[in-house]
């Protein structure tokens, strides 16, 4: 797999994770209390994940 193909693969995986998370939230709604608890626990996860994906894409260039 060449570098350009790998970058597209990583972008596709990231897009798939976002779409999958959105579908999961619509399919299984949480109560307000559960939602707030989950938000506090996962606050920095998406920022970290975005940074990791961004770095991986930059490395592929």
Gaussian input, Z-matrix of N, CA and C with variables (Angstrom, degrees):
# hf/3-21g

backbone

0 1
 N
 C     1     B1
 C     2     B2     1     A1
 N     3     B3     2     A2     1     D1
 C     4     B4     3     A3     2     D2
 C     5     B5     4     A4     3     D3
 N     6     B6     5     A5     4     D4
 C     7     B7     6     A6     5     D5
 C     8     B8     7     A7     6     D6
 N     9     B9     8     A8     7     D7
 C    10    B10     9     A9     8     D8
 C    11    B11    10    A10     9     D9
 N    12    B12    11    A11    10    D10
 C    13    B13    12    A12    11    D11
 C    14    B14    13    A13    12    D12
 N    15    B15    14    A14    13    D13
 C    16    B16    15    A15    14    D14
 C    17    B17    16    A16    15    D15
 N    18    B18    17    A17    16    D16
 C    19    B19    18    A18    17    D17
 C    20    B20    19    A19    18    D18
 N    21    B21    20    A20    19    D19
 C    22    B22    21    A21    20    D20
 C    23    B23    22    A22    21    D21
 N    24    B24    23    A23    22    D22
 C    25    B25    24    A24    23    D23
 C    26    B26    25    A25    24    D24
 N    27    B27    26    A26    25    D25
 C    28    B28    27    A27    26    D26
 C    29    B29    28    A28    27    D27
 N    30    B30    29    A29    28    D28
 C    31    B31    30    A30    29    D29
 C    32    B32    31    A31    30    D30
 N    33    B33    32    A32    31    D31
 C    34    B34    33    A33    32    D32
 C    35    B35    34    A34    33    D33
 N    36    B36    35    A35    34    D34
 C    37    B37    36    A36    35    D35
 C    38    B38    37    A37    36    D36
 N    39    B39    38    A38    37    D37
 C    40    B40    39    A39    38    D38
 C    41    B41    40    A40    39    D39
 N    42    B42    41    A41    40    D40
 C    43    B43    42    A42    41    D41
 C    44    B44    43    A43    42    D42
 N    45    B45    44    A44    43    D43
 C    46    B46    45    A45    44    D44
 C    47    B47    46    A46    45    D45
 N    48    B48    47    A47    46    D46
 C    49    B49    48    A48    47    D47
 C    50    B50    49    A49    48    D48
 N    51    B51    50    A50    49    D49
 C    52    B52    51    A51    50    D50
 C    53    B53    52    A52    51    D51
 N    54    B54    53    A53    52    D52
 C    55    B55    54    A54    53    D53
 C    56    B56    55    A55    54    D54
 N    57    B57    56    A56    55    D55
 C    58    B58    57    A57    56    D56
 C    59    B59    58    A58    57    D57
 N    60    B60    59    A59    58    D58
 C    61    B61    60    A60    59    D59
 C    62    B62    61    A61    60    D60
 N    63    B63    62    A62    61    D61
 C    64    B64    63    A63    62    D62
 C    65    B65    64    A64    63    D63
 N    66    B66    65    A65    64    D64
 C    67    B67    66    A66    65    D65
 C    68    B68    67    A67    66    D66
 N    69    B69    68    A68    67    D67
 C    70    B70    69    A69    68    D68
 C    71    B71    70    A70    69    D69
 N    72    B72    71    A71    70    D70
 C    73    B73    72    A72    71    D71
 C    74    B74    73    A73    72    D72
 N    75    B75    74    A74    73    D73
 C    76    B76    75    A75    74    D74
 C    77    B77    76    A76    75    D75
 N    78    B78    77    A77    76    D76
 C    79    B79    78    A78    77    D77
 C    80    B80    79    A79    78    D78
 N    81    B81    80    A80    79    D79
 C    82    B82    81    A81    80    D80
 C    83    B83    82    A82    81    D81
 N    84    B84    83    A83    82    D82
 C    85    B85    84    A84    83    D83
 C    86    B86    85    A85    84    D84
 N    87    B87    86    A86    85    D85
 C    88    B88    87    A87    86    D86
 C    89    B89    88    A88    87    D87
 N    90    B90    89    A89    88    D88
 C    91    B91    90    A90    89    D89
 C    92    B92    91    A91    90    D90
 N    93    B93    92    A92    91    D91
 C    94    B94    93    A93    92    D92
 C    95    B95    94    A94    93    D93
 N    96    B96    95    A95    94    D94
 C    97    B97    96    A96    95    D95
 C    98    B98    97    A97    96    D96
 N    99    B99    98    A98    97    D97
 C   100   B100    99    A99    98    D98
 C   101   B101   100   A100    99    D99
 N   102   B102   101   A101   100   D100
 C   103   B103   102   A102   101   D101
 C   104   B104   103   A103   102   D102
 N   105   B105   104   A104   103   D103
 C   106   B106   105   A105   104   D104
 C   107   B107   106   A106   105   D105
 N   108   B108   107   A107   106   D106
 C   109   B109   108   A108   107   D107
 C   110   B110   109   A109   108   D108
 N   111   B111   110   A110   109   D109
 C   112   B112   111   A111   110   D110
 C   113   B113   112   A112   111   D111
 N   114   B114   113   A113   112   D112
 C   115   B115   114   A114   113   D113
 C   116   B116   115   A115   114   D114
 N   117   B117   116   A116   115   D115
 C   118   B118   117   A117   116   D116
 C   119   B119   118   A118   117   D117
 N   120   B120   119   A119   118   D118
 C   121   B121   120   A120   119   D119
 C   122   B122   121   A121   120   D120
 N   123   B123   122   A122   121   D121
 C   124   B124   123   A123   122   D122
 C   125   B125   124   A124   123   D123
 N   126   B126   125   A125   124   D124
 C   127   B127   126   A126   125   D125
 C   128   B128   127   A127   126   D126
 N   129   B129   128   A128   127   D127
 C   130   B130   129   A129   128   D128
 C   131   B131   130   A130   129   D129
 N   132   B132   131   A131   130   D130
 C   133   B133   132   A132   131   D131
 C   134   B134   133   A133   132   D132
 N   135   B135   134   A134   133   D133
 C   136   B136   135   A135   134   D134
 C   137   B137   136   A136   135   D135
 N   138   B138   137   A137   136   D136
 C   139   B139   138   A138   137   D137
 C   140   B140   139   A139   138   D138
 N   141   B141   140   A140   139   D139
 C   142   B142   141   A141   140   D140
 C   143   B143   142   A142   141   D141
 N   144   B144   143   A143   142   D142
 C   145   B145   144   A144   143   D143
 C   146   B146   145   A145   144   D144
 N   147   B147   146   A146   145   D145
 C   148   B148   147   A147   146   D146
 C   149   B149   148   A148   147   D147
 N   150   B150   149   A149   148   D148
 C   151   B151   150   A150   149   D149
 C   152   B152   151   A151   150   D150
 N   153   B153   152   A152   151   D151
 C   154   B154   153   A153   152   D152
 C   155   B155   154   A154   153   D153
 N   156   B156   155   A155   154   D154
 C   157   B157   156   A156   155   D155
 C   158   B158   157   A157   156   D156
 N   159   B159   158   A158   157   D157
 C   160   B160   159   A159   158   D158
 C   161   B161   160   A160   159   D159
 N   162   B162   161   A161   160   D160
 C   163   B163   162   A162   161   D161
 C   164   B164   163   A163   162   D162
 N   165   B165   164   A164   163   D163
 C   166   B166   165   A165   164   D164
 C   167   B167   166   A166   165   D165
 N   168   B168   167   A167   166   D166
 C   169   B169   168   A168   167   D167
 C   170   B170   169   A169   168   D168
 N   171   B171   170   A170   169   D169
 C   172   B172   171   A171   170   D170
 C   173   B173   172   A172   171   D171
 N   174   B174   173   A173   172   D172
 C   175   B175   174   A174   173   D173
 C   176   B176   175   A175   174   D174
 N   177   B177   176   A176   175   D175
 C   178   B178   177   A177   176   D176
 C   179   B179   178   A178   177   D177
 N   180   B180   179   A179   178   D178
 C   181   B181   180   A180   179   D179
 C   182   B182   181   A181   180   D180

   B1=1.4564
   B2=1.5230
   B3=1.3027
   B4=1.4597
   B5=1.5241
   B6=1.3218
   B7=1.4689
   B8=1.5219
   B9=1.3261
   B10=1.4634
   B11=1.5279
   B12=1.3162
   B13=1.4580
   B14=1.5180
   B15=1.3255
   B16=1.4602
   B17=1.5221
   B18=1.3302
   B19=1.4693
   B20=1.5115
   B21=1.3205
   B22=1.4607
   B23=1.5218
   B24=1.3267
   B25=1.4609
   B26=1.5276
   B27=1.3242
   B28=1.4708
   B29=1.5248
   B30=1.3279
   B31=1.4685
   B32=1.5238
   B33=1.3235
   B34=1.4629
   B35=1.5162
   B36=1.3268
   B37=1.4656
   B38=1.5287
   B39=1.3310
   B40=1.4651
   B41=1.5262
   B42=1.3218
   B43=1.4660
   B44=1.5258
   B45=1.3164
   B46=1.4611
   B47=1.5204
   B48=1.3333
   B49=1.4651
   B50=1.5202
   B51=1.3197
   B52=1.4662
   B53=1.5259
   B54=1.3288
   B55=1.4682
   B56=1.5261
   B57=1.3165
   B58=1.4616
   B59=1.5215
   B60=1.3185
   B61=1.4615
   B62=1.5235
   B63=1.3247
   B64=1.4682
   B65=1.5246
   B66=1.3166
   B67=1.4685
   B68=1.5233
   B69=1.3168
   B70=1.4632
   B71=1.5243
   B72=1.3151
   B73=1.4671
   B74=1.5210
   B75=1.3224
   B76=1.4625
   B77=1.5238
   B78=1.3146
   B79=1.4601
   B80=1.5285
   B81=1.3162
   B82=1.4600
   B83=1.5308
   B84=1.3313
   B85=1.4646
   B86=1.5354
   B87=1.3045
   B88=1.4575
   B89=1.5231
   B90=1.3204
   B91=1.4571
   B92=1.5280
   B93=1.3049
   B94=1.4686
   B95=1.5323
   B96=1.3142
   B97=1.4656
   B98=1.5253
   B99=1.3386
   B100=1.4623
   B101=1.5250
   B102=1.3183
   B103=1.4626
   B104=1.5322
   B105=1.3282
   B106=1.4648
   B107=1.5232
   B108=1.3190
   B109=1.4594
   B110=1.5319
   B111=1.3222
   B112=1.4616
   B113=1.5250
   B114=1.3178
   B115=1.4688
   B116=1.5235
   B117=1.3328
   B118=1.4613
   B119=1.5257
   B120=1.3350
   B121=1.4634
   B122=1.5234
   B123=1.3181
   B124=1.4668
   B125=1.5209
   B126=1.3136
   B127=1.4596
   B128=1.5310
   B129=1.3043
   B130=1.4595
   B131=1.5155
   B132=1.3221
   B133=1.4598
   B134=1.5189
   B135=1.3221
   B136=1.4557
   B137=1.5279
   B138=1.3292
   B139=1.4599
   B140=1.5266
   B141=1.3192
   B142=1.4597
   B143=1.5189
   B144=1.3329
   B145=1.4541
   B146=1.5309
   B147=1.3130
   B148=1.4597
   B149=1.5169
   B150=1.3214
   B151=1.4623
   B152=1.5148
   B153=1.3222
   B154=1.4651
   B155=1.5210
   B156=1.3262
   B157=1.4689
   B158=1.5237
   B159=1.3221
   B160=1.4623
   B161=1.5263
   B162=1.3256
   B163=1.4620
   B164=1.5229
   B165=1.3309
   B166=1.4631
   B167=1.5257
   B168=1.3230
   B169=1.4696
   B170=1.5249
   B171=1.3373
   B172=1.4652
   B173=1.5246
   B174=1.3240
   B175=1.4641
   B176=1.5248
   B177=1.3222
   B178=1.4596
   B179=1.5248
   B180=1.3119
   B181=1.4748
   B182=1.4912
   A1=107.79
   A2=117.05
   A3=120.00
   A4=110.66
   A5=115.34
   A6=120.18
   A7=112.31
   A8=117.31
   A9=120.14
   A10=110.16
   A11=116.90
   A12=120.92
   A13=112.03
   A14=116.83
   A15=121.09
   A16=110.51
   A17=117.04
   A18=120.78
   A19=111.58
   A20=116.34
   A21=120.16
   A22=110.54
   A23=116.00
   A24=120.40
   A25=110.71
   A26=116.98
   A27=121.43
   A28=110.07
   A29=116.86
   A30=120.13
   A31=110.80
   A32=116.67
   A33=120.59
   A34=112.12
   A35=116.59
   A36=120.52
   A37=110.47
   A38=117.12
   A39=120.57
   A40=110.47
   A41=116.75
   A42=120.10
   A43=110.63
   A44=117.13
   A45=121.02
   A46=112.25
   A47=116.35
   A48=119.46
   A49=110.83
   A50=117.21
   A51=121.03
   A52=110.27
   A53=116.70
   A54=120.42
   A55=110.24
   A56=117.35
   A57=120.96
   A58=112.39
   A59=116.80
   A60=120.37
   A61=110.97
   A62=116.61
   A63=120.23
   A64=111.03
   A65=117.28
   A66=121.04
   A67=110.30
   A68=117.23
   A69=120.72
   A70=111.09
   A71=117.44
   A72=120.18
   A73=111.45
   A74=117.38
   A75=120.41
   A76=110.11
   A77=117.14
   A78=121.77
   A79=112.11
   A80=117.58
   A81=121.10
   A82=109.63
   A83=117.80
   A84=119.47
   A85=111.77
   A86=115.75
   A87=122.40
   A88=109.89
   A89=115.14
   A90=118.45
   A91=108.44
   A92=116.77
   A93=121.12
   A94=111.06
   A95=116.82
   A96=120.64
   A97=110.57
   A98=116.82
   A99=120.70
   A100=110.71
   A101=115.93
   A102=120.71
   A103=110.80
   A104=116.81
   A105=120.56
   A106=111.34
   A107=117.05
   A108=121.54
   A109=110.16
   A110=116.34
   A111=121.35
   A112=110.80
   A113=116.94
   A114=121.27
   A115=110.61
   A116=117.64
   A117=120.81
   A118=111.29
   A119=116.52
   A120=120.38
   A121=112.40
   A122=117.26
   A123=120.97
   A124=112.94
   A125=116.59
   A126=121.44
   A127=113.22
   A128=117.36
   A129=120.33
   A130=114.55
   A131=117.29
   A132=120.43
   A133=111.52
   A134=117.60
   A135=120.27
   A136=111.50
   A137=117.46
   A138=119.71
   A139=109.97
   A140=116.59
   A141=120.79
   A142=111.06
   A143=116.15
   A144=120.94
   A145=110.34
   A146=116.86
   A147=120.48
   A148=111.62
   A149=116.76
   A150=120.51
   A151=112.26
   A152=116.30
   A153=120.90
   A154=110.54
   A155=116.69
   A156=120.42
   A157=110.15
   A158=116.86
   A159=120.84
   A160=110.69
   A161=116.88
   A162=120.42
   A163=111.40
   A164=116.94
   A165=120.50
   A166=110.84
   A167=116.35
   A168=119.89
   A169=110.29
   A170=117.37
   A171=120.32
   A172=111.38
   A173=117.47
   A174=120.92
   A175=111.49
   A176=117.01
   A177=121.10
   A178=112.23
   A179=116.76
   A180=120.23
   A181=112.05
   D1=129.59
   D2=179.58
   D3=-81.44
   D4=172.67
   D5=-176.03
   D6=-64.08
   D7=-38.35
   D8=-179.09
   D9=-65.99
   D10=-41.44
   D11=178.40
   D12=-65.42
   D13=-36.51
   D14=179.10
   D15=-66.12
   D16=-41.28
   D17=178.24
   D18=-62.11
   D19=-40.57
   D20=177.90
   D21=-66.02
   D22=-37.56
   D23=178.51
   D24=-62.74
   D25=-45.65
   D26=-179.43
   D27=-63.47
   D28=-42.91
   D29=178.07
   D30=-63.17
   D31=-39.99
   D32=178.15
   D33=-64.72
   D34=-40.57
   D35=177.96
   D36=-64.20
   D37=-42.60
   D38=179.38
   D39=-63.52
   D40=-43.94
   D41=178.85
   D42=-63.77
   D43=-39.15
   D44=178.34
   D45=-64.09
   D46=-38.65
   D47=178.32
   D48=-65.04
   D49=-41.20
   D50=-179.93
   D51=-64.80
   D52=-46.62
   D53=179.87
   D54=-64.05
   D55=-42.43
   D56=178.92
   D57=-62.00
   D58=-41.01
   D59=178.26
   D60=-64.96
   D61=-40.04
   D62=179.28
   D63=-64.89
   D64=-43.45
   D65=179.20
   D66=-64.80
   D67=-40.63
   D68=179.59
   D69=-63.45
   D70=-39.46
   D71=-179.94
   D72=-68.74
   D73=-36.09
   D74=178.60
   D75=-71.47
   D76=-39.65
   D77=-176.26
   D78=-72.92
   D79=-30.70
   D80=-176.13
   D81=-130.40
   D82=76.93
   D83=-177.95
   D84=-66.37
   D85=145.23
   D86=-179.50
   D87=-104.59
   D88=158.13
   D89=172.73
   D90=-70.49
   D91=162.83
   D92=-177.75
   D93=-60.07
   D94=-39.56
   D95=-179.34
   D96=-66.06
   D97=-44.93
   D98=178.52
   D99=-63.98
   D100=-38.91
   D101=-179.63
   D102=-63.04
   D103=-44.53
   D104=179.68
   D105=-65.60
   D106=-39.63
   D107=178.79
   D108=-63.58
   D109=-44.74
   D110=178.99
   D111=-64.06
   D112=-40.70
   D113=179.73
   D114=-61.12
   D115=-42.13
   D116=179.89
   D117=-65.12
   D118=-39.78
   D119=-178.19
   D120=-69.85
   D121=-34.97
   D122=-173.73
   D123=-105.97
   D124=19.44
   D125=-174.67
   D126=-54.53
   D127=-49.97
   D128=-175.36
   D129=-91.53
   D130=-6.58
   D131=-175.05
   D132=-63.04
   D133=-46.71
   D134=-176.10
   D135=-69.33
   D136=-33.80
   D137=175.53
   D138=-65.46
   D139=-44.22
   D140=178.59
   D141=-63.61
   D142=-44.92
   D143=-179.54
   D144=-62.17
   D145=-41.97
   D146=178.21
   D147=-63.11
   D148=-40.66
   D149=177.79
   D150=-64.54
   D151=-40.87
   D152=179.20
   D153=-65.07
   D154=-45.09
   D155=179.63
   D156=-64.26
   D157=-41.21
   D158=178.95
   D159=-62.01
   D160=-44.01
   D161=178.42
   D162=-64.22
   D163=-40.18
   D164=179.22
   D165=-63.11
   D166=-41.70
   D167=178.90
   D168=-66.06
   D169=-40.61
   D170=178.09
   D171=-64.01
   D172=-36.77
   D173=178.40
   D174=-66.57
   D175=-29.72
   D176=-178.13
   D177=-75.36
   D178=-19.90
   D179=-176.49
   D180=-75.01

